[in-house]
């Protein structure tokens, strides 16, 4: 069986519709970078009245695709939260809908204490309870000036 035959044999009813997430008021599309990158800022999946948002790794990038707050970990983290908040809002969601985050720190030994302080303050300010499940990982990020990148999953019921 060829790949074309396999694809033709799958009915449209077996696919989950995916919708691209975006919010150009807070950050641009990755394909608009000087060196374009091929990914969506996030995807919206609907299962009946349940919505799942899969938010791609998000960092301290502005609406022109420029890294902001170079060298300032805390400011980069706050901008990252701002960007994720904007993506959530564009889909009718907020941080109370986040069930999981994966947090990539360029230098976890140097920045984890600041990360945990800022994250705790941010989550406390929002009154999150329970807190999202989360993993912290040290990683080489896609730009050398980025210190933090976060991906997230949100789940909520359609209104």
Order of alpha helices (4+ residues) and beta strands (2+ residues): alpha-beta-beta-beta-alpha-beta-alpha-beta-beta
